Each structure stands twice: as structure tokens, then as C-alpha cells.
Amino acid sequence: MKKYMSIMLVMILLMLSACSNSTAGDEEKTGDSKNPAGTITVWGWDVAAATMEAAVEGFQKKYPDVIVTVEDFNSSDLYDKVTVGLAARGSGLPDVVLMEDERIPGYLHQFPEGFVNLDKLGYDQYKDSFNPAKVAAVQNKDGDFIAAPWDIGPAGMFYRVDFFEKANIDPNSIQTWDDYIAAGKKIKEATGAQLLPIDIPNYDGVFQMMMQQQGLSYFDKDEKITLQSKEAIQAMEVIKKLHDEDLILNNKGWDGIVTATVNGSVATVPYGVWYAGTIMDQAPDLKGKWDVFYLPSFEEGGTRYANVGGSSVLIPSSSKNQSAAYAFVEFFTTDTESQLVGFEKYGLFPSLNETYSDSQFTANSEYFNNSPIFKKFADIVNQVPQINVNENFAKASSLTSHAQAAILLENKSVESGLKGAGEQLENEIKK
């Protein structure tokens, strides 16, 4: 019996020793900020995840002791997992996660300690590497980087070259929204095509672009709701004019926009630069028949620039290997080659300023009327006005879409529709 007990004691001691050694080994594998090591998991979706995967090889040449696993989720599933993980104090979260810029403020508001302050790891050195509007979108209220900038979506007006030619419209003559409406009437008369698609009850993206041109979102820099401002009224009045002239195609969602683009139902599509990839992919037979000009302004010489979409990468505070996670985030967002791979393969427009001198951004596009459309977008990146995107952005967008529907489809006045949306938004925020 004593012999048996002795054997058992030895086995237990050996097991404890093995566990101790394993733990020590794991600690060593994480390395430090200068020599990161170990394993990290990165979450993304669709072509963004593919771009992250493509960056791993270059990253591991620089950091051979770090193993990166990229997991590709449906974007809605990813956000569900992030929300559940943060609510569970980080349980099940990755080391790096991709997030759309407009989603970041909501997560920071709900989980103020949920993500690593990247300034404390040295990311503030890259502040001048990106345009000011993008930087503002990924900083907290103290001006610290909470996310590292990745792709952006400078906006423009994609247009059918052949439709404009048939109506004898020079796109360079369109400087203001009034010019745009006047051109739309002629184009519709000549081609039968309406001017632009809007999912009226569900999408206020055109309104958002118009507001950013004027330096605003749904909130000003002091967090005051802007839906009753002269800028908001001016934007919605233009949209109402477009509708009253029967120049808007009331489409259904993303698929409706794509369908209208492909089948010639509309002559223009105001959208972010990334839509160029969709047009090329979905309408290869329209090669040479699409081009782009800048968004019209509200007055001669006014700002014609806005941004649609964009995403960035964050490190959850629960990451057990923040050194390796930061190394990946830093590499992925500041390595020119990785940024260009995402652009070349998937049409993801980088926010890293130094990429814009590459030939991919300066060359003429055969598909887009032999025009240097990507240079056009690159040229305006630093001129896009900064706006305040806070945790109530999605709520404000939904209410504005409802107001837009009431104004366009139920003949409600612009002022009363926006006033009602603003009051409802204020009440919901107070709740």
C-alpha cells in the first residue's frame, strides 16, 4: 500500500511539474513588445478577412515567432460575438478584431474598458500617416487611438458616360446640386433612366453625404442634434426636389442598387470609391461606360467631398498576447504592400497616405472610360470634412430614414419631418 501511495505521489508531482513547465513555456512564447511571439487570432469578414490573410505572410517574415490565425465571419455574426464576448468580460474574444468605423463609438460607450488604448503601445506616432477625418473616427474623446485606421470610402458620383453623351450633358458642367437636378431632367428625357437609386424608407446615405459636405453628421462637435439645422433642411430639400422631379428610383436595399446599376435604370450612383469594384464585378459588359465626378456642392465653390464607409482594427483588452496583437495591427495598417494587396485584389481603398503615390492610384482605368478615377478619389481624401460620429449614430440614421420616407412618400414637410425625427432622437437618447 505504501509503495502504491509513493508511486501515486510521484505521478502527481510529475503532472504538477509538467503543468508548471507548460505555463512557463506559454509565458515565454508571448515575448515582449520588441520581440513578440506566440499565437494570435484575428477576426474579420469577407474580403477584409481575405486581405488580413494575405498580409500574414509578410507579417511573419518580420515576426517569425508569431502565428496568426484569421477567422472569417459574416459581419453580423462577428458583431454578435463581439457583443457577447465583451459582456462576458472578454470571454471568447480574439486578439484583433475588424470593425466598421460607425460601430466603434457605440462599443466604446457600452464597454469603455473593452479595447486597448493603442496610444499606450505607441500608435500615436502614426497620426500624420492618415487623413484627419479618418483619425478622428478612430480616437476616443481624449484623442487617443482606440482603433488603427484601415480602409476608407471617399465618395463620388459614378455616372453612365453613354447616357450623359446621349443627353448632351458634360459632367464637368455639374458643379452644384441644382446643376445635377437640371441634368437629370435632360438625361431622363433622352434615355428614360432615372437619376439615382435610394431605398427611401431604409437608407439615408445620400443625406449623410450631403451633411458631411457641410461638416456635420446627425450631431455637431458639441453633441447637439443637427436635424433641425439649416444644413439638414437644405440637404433634405434637395432630396425632395429630386423626388418631386421623379428622378429617384426607390430601390430595395443593396441588391436593388446593384440591379439598377447593371440594368441601366439609373444614370448615376453616389457612393464610396469601393463601389467601383462592385460595378466592375457585376457589370463587366459595361466596360468604358462608367466614370466618376465629384459630388455636387450646395453652392458654387462649395465642398464636394464626403466619405461612405470604412473600417479599422482594434485589440480587445482581454487579449492575452497584446504585444503580438499590436505588432500585427501596426503592420497591417502601416505596411504599404499589405494595403495595396487589399486594393488591387478586392478594391478596398486604403487610408494610409503613402499608398496614393503608387501607380495603381495614378494610372488610367480602362473600365472607367480610361479615366484615372482612383487618383480622383485619392486627391480628395485629405479634404473630406471631419464629423462627429457617436454612439447614437445608428439610431439617428434609422429615424432620419423614417423621416425621409414621410417627407417623400407621405408629403410631410421637410421642416416638420426633420423636427419630429430630432425630437424623437432626443427622447430616445434620454431613455
C-alpha positions in Angstrom: 0.0 0.0 0.0 2.8 2.4 0.9 4.5 1.5 -2.4 1.3 2.3 -4.3 0.9 5.6 -2.4 4.5 6.5 -3.2 4.0 5.8 -6.9 0.9 8.0 -6.9 2.7 10.8 -5.2 5.5 10.7 -7.7 3.0 10.8 -10.6 1.1 13.8 -9.1 4.4 15.7 -8.6 5.4 14.9 -12.2 2.0 16.2 -13.5 2.3 19.3 -11.5 5.8 19.9 -12.8 4.6 19.4 -16.4 1.8 21.9 -15.9 4.2 24.4 -14.4 6.6 24.0 -17.2 3.8 24.3 -19.8 2.7 27.6 -18.2 6.2 29.0 -18.1 6.6 28.0 -21.7 3.4 29.8 -22.7 4.5 32.9 -20.9 7.8 32.8 -22.8 6.0 32.4 -26.1 4.2 35.7 -25.8 7.5 37.5 -26.0 7.6 41.3 -25.4 6.9 44.4 -27.4 10.3 44.2 -29.2 10.2 40.5 -29.9 6.6 39.4 -29.9 5.9 35.7 -30.1 3.1 33.2 -29.7 -0.3 32.8 -31.3 -3.0 35.4 -32.0 -6.4 35.1 -33.5 -7.8 37.8 -35.9 -11.5 38.3 -36.7 -12.8 39.8 -39.9 -15.3 39.2 -42.7 -15.5 38.7 -46.4 -12.8 40.4 -48.5 -11.4 42.2 -45.4 -10.7 38.8 -43.8 -9.1 37.7 -47.1 -6.9 40.8 -47.1 -5.8 40.1 -43.5 -5.0 36.5 -44.5 -2.9 37.8 -47.4 -1.0 40.1 -45.0 0.1 37.2 -42.8 3.0 36.0 -44.9 4.6 39.4 -45.0 4.0 39.9 -41.3 5.6 36.6 -40.4 8.7 37.5 -42.3 9.1 40.3 -39.9 7.8 38.5 -36.9 8.6 34.8 -37.4 7.7 33.8 -33.9 4.1 34.9 -34.2 1.5 32.5 -35.5 -1.6 34.3 -36.9 -5.0 32.6 -37.3 -7.5 34.6 -39.3 -11.2 33.7 -38.8 -13.8 34.8 -41.4 -17.3 35.5 -40.1 -20.4 37.0 -41.6 -20.2 40.6 -40.3 -23.5 40.4 -38.3 -22.3 37.2 -36.6 -19.0 38.9 -35.8 -20.7 41.8 -34.1 -22.9 39.4 -32.2 -19.9 37.5 -31.0 -18.0 40.7 -30.0 -21.0 42.0 -28.0 -21.5 38.7 -26.2 -17.7 38.4 -25.5 -17.4 42.0 -24.2 -20.5 41.4 -21.9 -18.8 38.3 -20.6 -15.6 40.3 -19.8 -13.7 39.3 -22.8 -14.6 35.6 -22.8 -14.1 34.0 -26.3 -12.8 37.2 -28.0 -9.9 37.3 -30.4 -6.7 39.2 -30.1 -7.6 41.5 -33.0 -11.0 42.4 -34.5 -12.1 44.4 -37.5 -14.9 46.9 -37.0 -16.7 49.4 -39.2 -15.9 53.0 -38.0 -19.5 53.9 -37.3 -19.9 51.0 -35.0 -16.8 51.8 -32.8 -18.4 54.7 -30.7 -21.3 52.5 -29.7 -19.0 49.8 -28.4 -16.7 52.3 -26.6 -19.8 53.8 -24.9 -21.2 50.5 -23.8 -17.8 48.9 -23.0 -15.4 51.8 -22.1 -12.7 49.4 -21.0 -13.3 46.8 -23.7 -10.4 47.7 -26.0 -6.7 48.6 -25.7 -5.6 52.2 -25.8 -3.3 52.0 -28.8 -1.5 55.2 -27.9 -0.1 53.5 -24.8 1.5 51.0 -27.2 3.0 53.7 -29.4 0.4 54.0 -32.2 0.2 57.8 -31.8 3.4 58.0 -33.9 1.3 57.3 -37.0 -1.2 60.2 -36.5 0.1 62.1 -39.6 0.1 58.9 -41.7 -3.7 59.1 -42.3 -6.2 61.8 -43.2 -7.6 63.9 -40.3 -11.2 62.7 -40.8 -10.2 59.1 -40.5 -8.0 59.7 -37.5 -10.9 61.5 -35.7 -13.2 58.5 -36.4 -10.9 56.1 -34.5 -10.0 58.2 -31.5 -11.8 58.3 -28.2 -12.9 61.6 -26.6 -9.5 62.1 -25.1 -7.9 62.0 -28.6 -6.3 58.6 -28.1 -6.2 55.9 -30.8 -8.6 53.1 -29.8 -8.6 51.6 -33.3 -6.0 51.6 -36.1 -7.2 53.1 -39.4 -7.6 50.7 -42.3 -9.9 51.3 -45.3 -12.0 54.3 -46.2 -14.6 55.3 -48.7 -14.2 58.8 -50.2 -17.4 59.4 -52.1 -18.1 60.4 -55.7 -20.8 60.3 -58.3 -20.5 57.3 -60.6 -22.2 58.0 -63.9 -23.1 56.4 -67.2 -20.9 58.0 -69.8 -23.2 56.9 -72.7 -26.3 58.3 -71.0 -24.7 61.7 -70.4 -23.5 61.8 -74.1 -26.9 60.9 -75.4 -28.4 63.8 -73.3 -25.5 66.1 -74.4 -24.5 66.7 -70.8 -20.9 67.5 -69.9 -20.3 66.0 -66.4 -17.8 68.9 -65.8 -20.7 71.3 -66.0 -22.3 69.8 -62.9 -20.9 71.8 -60.0 -24.0 72.1 -57.7 -27.0 70.0 -56.8 -29.2 72.4 -58.8 -26.9 71.6 -61.8 -27.3 67.9 -61.1 -31.1 68.1 -61.0 -31.3 70.1 -64.2 -29.0 67.5 -65.9 -31.1 64.7 -64.5 -34.2 66.0 -66.2 -32.5 66.1 -69.6 -31.0 62.6 -69.1 -34.4 61.1 -68.2 -35.9 62.7 -71.2 -33.2 61.4 -73.5 -32.7 57.9 -72.0 -35.7 57.1 -69.8 -33.3 56.4 -66.9 -33.9 58.0 -63.5 -31.0 59.8 -61.9 -30.1 57.8 -58.8 -31.3 55.0 -56.6 -32.4 55.4 -53.0 -34.0 52.9 -50.7 -36.3 55.6 -49.4 -37.7 54.0 -46.2 -34.4 52.4 -45.2 -31.4 54.3 -46.5 -30.4 57.9 -45.8 -26.9 57.6 -47.1 -27.3 60.4 -49.7 -28.5 62.7 -46.8 -25.4 61.6 -44.8 -23.1 62.5 -47.7 -24.8 65.9 -48.1 -24.4 66.6 -44.4 -20.7 65.7 -44.3 -20.1 68.0 -47.2 -21.3 70.7 -44.9 -19.2 69.5 -42.0 -21.9 67.8 -40.0 -23.3 64.4 -39.1 -26.5 64.0 -37.0 -24.6 65.7 -34.2 -22.3 68.6 -34.1 -19.0 68.7 -32.3 -20.8 69.7 -29.1 -23.1 66.6 -29.3 -26.1 68.7 -30.2 -28.6 67.1 -32.6 -28.4 68.8 -36.1 -31.6 67.5 -37.7 -33.2 71.0 -37.4 -30.2 72.8 -38.7 -30.2 74.8 -41.9 -27.7 72.3 -43.3 -30.1 69.4 -42.7 -33.0 71.2 -44.1 -31.0 72.2 -47.2 -29.9 68.6 -47.7 -33.4 67.1 -47.4 -34.9 69.8 -49.6 -32.5 68.7 -52.4 -33.6 65.1 -52.0 -37.2 66.2 -52.0 -36.6 68.1 -55.3 -35.1 65.0 -56.8 -38.1 63.0 -55.8 -40.6 65.6 -56.9 -39.0 65.6 -60.4 -39.3 61.8 -60.4 -35.5 61.4 -60.6 -35.2 58.9 -57.7 -35.6 55.2 -58.2 -37.0 53.8 -55.0 -35.0 50.6 -54.9 -34.9 47.9 -52.3 -31.6 47.5 -50.4 -28.2 46.7 -51.6 -29.4 44.3 -54.3 -31.7 47.0 -55.6 -28.8 49.4 -56.1 -26.7 46.8 -57.8 -29.6 45.8 -60.1 -30.2 49.4 -61.1 -26.5 49.9 -61.8 -26.4 46.8 -64.0 -29.7 47.2 -66.0 -29.4 50.9 -66.8 -32.3 52.0 -64.6 -30.3 54.9 -63.3 -27.7 57.3 -64.8 -25.7 57.9 -61.6 -24.9 56.3 -58.3 -23.5 58.5 -55.5 -21.4 56.2 -53.3 -18.0 55.4 -51.8 -15.0 54.5 -54.0 -15.3 50.8 -53.1 -18.4 50.7 -55.3 -16.1 50.7 -58.3 -15.2 47.1 -57.5 -18.9 46.1 -57.5 -19.6 47.8 -60.8 -16.7 46.1 -62.5 -17.6 42.7 -61.0 -21.4 42.9 -61.6 -21.3 44.7 -65.0 -18.3 43.6 -67.0 -20.1 44.2 -70.3 -20.4 47.9 -69.4 -16.7 48.5 -69.6 -15.9 52.0 -70.7 -19.5 53.2 -70.0 -18.9 54.2 -66.4 -16.8 57.1 -65.0 -16.9 59.4 -61.9 -17.1 63.0 -60.9 -17.1 64.6 -57.5 -20.4 65.1 -55.6 -22.1 68.3 -56.5 -21.9 71.1 -53.9 -24.7 73.3 -52.4 -23.2 76.4 -53.9 -20.6 77.4 -56.4 -17.2 76.6 -55.0 -18.6 74.7 -52.0 -17.2 71.5 -50.6 -17.9 68.4 -52.8 -16.3 65.8 -50.6 -17.6 63.1 -48.2 -16.9 59.6 -47.1 -19.0 56.5 -47.2 -18.0 53.6 -45.0 -14.6 52.4 -43.8 -13.3 50.1 -41.1 -10.5 49.8 -38.6 -8.9 47.2 -36.3 -9.0 47.0 -32.5 -7.4 44.9 -29.8 -9.8 43.6 -27.1 -8.5 44.3 -23.6 -8.9 40.6 -22.9 -6.1 39.6 -25.3 -3.5 37.5 -23.6 -0.9 38.4 -26.1 -1.2 42.2 -26.7 2.4 42.5 -27.8 1.9 40.2 -30.8 -1.6 41.6 -31.4 -0.2 45.1 -31.6 2.6 44.0 -33.9 0.0 42.7 -36.3 -2.2 45.8 -36.0 0.7 48.1 -36.6 2.0 46.0 -39.6 -1.4 45.5 -41.2 -2.3 49.2 -41.1 1.0 50.8 -41.9 2.7 48.3 -44.3 2.3 49.7 -47.8 2.4 46.4 -49.6 -0.4 44.9 -47.4 -2.5 47.9 -48.1 -2.0 47.7 -51.8 -2.9 44.0 -51.9 -6.3 44.8 -50.4 -6.8 47.5 -53.0 -5.6 45.5 -56.0 -7.4 42.3 -55.2 -10.5 43.5 -53.5 -10.9 47.2 -54.3 -10.5 48.2 -50.6 -9.4 51.8 -50.6 -6.6 52.3 -48.0 -6.4 55.1 -45.6 -2.6 55.1 -45.5 -1.5 58.3 -47.2 1.8 56.9 -48.7 0.0 54.4 -50.8 -1.5 57.0 -53.0 1.7 57.6 -54.9 1.7 54.0 -56.2 1.0 53.5 -59.9 -2.3 51.8 -59.1 -3.7 55.1 -58.0 -2.3 57.2 -60.7 -3.0 55.0 -63.8 -6.0 55.4 -66.0 -8.7 52.8 -65.6 -9.7 51.0 -68.8 -13.0 50.0 -67.4 -13.8 53.5 -66.2 -13.6 55.4 -69.5 -9.8 55.4 -69.4 -10.1 57.9 -66.5 -7.7 58.0 -63.5 -10.7 57.6 -61.2 -8.7 56.3 -58.2 -6.4 59.3 -58.4 -9.5 61.4 -58.3 -10.6 59.8 -55.1 -7.0 59.8 -53.6 -6.8 63.6 -54.3 -9.7 64.4 -52.1 -9.0 62.1 -49.1 -7.5 64.9 -47.0 -10.3 67.3 -47.9 -13.1 65.2 -46.5 -14.6 67.2 -43.6 -14.4 65.8 -40.1 -17.7 64.9 -38.5 -18.9 63.7 -35.1 -19.9 60.0 -35.2 -21.0 59.0 -31.8 -22.7 56.0 -30.1 -26.2 57.2 -31.3 -25.3 57.3 -35.0 -27.2 54.2 -36.0 -30.3 55.3 -34.1 -30.2 58.7 -35.7 -29.8 57.2 -39.2 -32.8 55.0 -38.7 -35.0 57.9 -37.5 -33.8 60.1 -40.4 -34.7 57.3 -42.9 -38.2 57.2 -41.5 -38.5 61.0 -41.7 -37.2 60.9 -45.3 -39.9 58.3 -46.1 -42.6 60.5 -44.6 -41.3 63.6 -46.5 -41.1 61.9 -49.8 -43.9 59.3 -49.7 -46.4 60.9 -47.4 -45.9 64.6 -48.4 -44.8 65.7 -45.0 -42.9 69.0 -45.0 -39.1 68.9 -44.7 -39.1 71.0 -41.6 -41.7 69.1 -39.7 -40.3 65.7 -40.7 -36.8 66.6 -39.5 -38.1 68.3 -36.4 -40.0 65.2 -35.5 -37.0 62.9 -36.1 -34.8 65.2 -34.0 -37.3 65.3 -31.1 -37.7 61.5 -31.2 -34.0 61.1 -31.3 -33.5 63.3 -28.3 -36.2 61.4 -26.3 -34.6 58.1 -27.1 -31.2 59.3 -26.1 -32.6 60.4 -22.7 -34.0 57.0 -22.1 
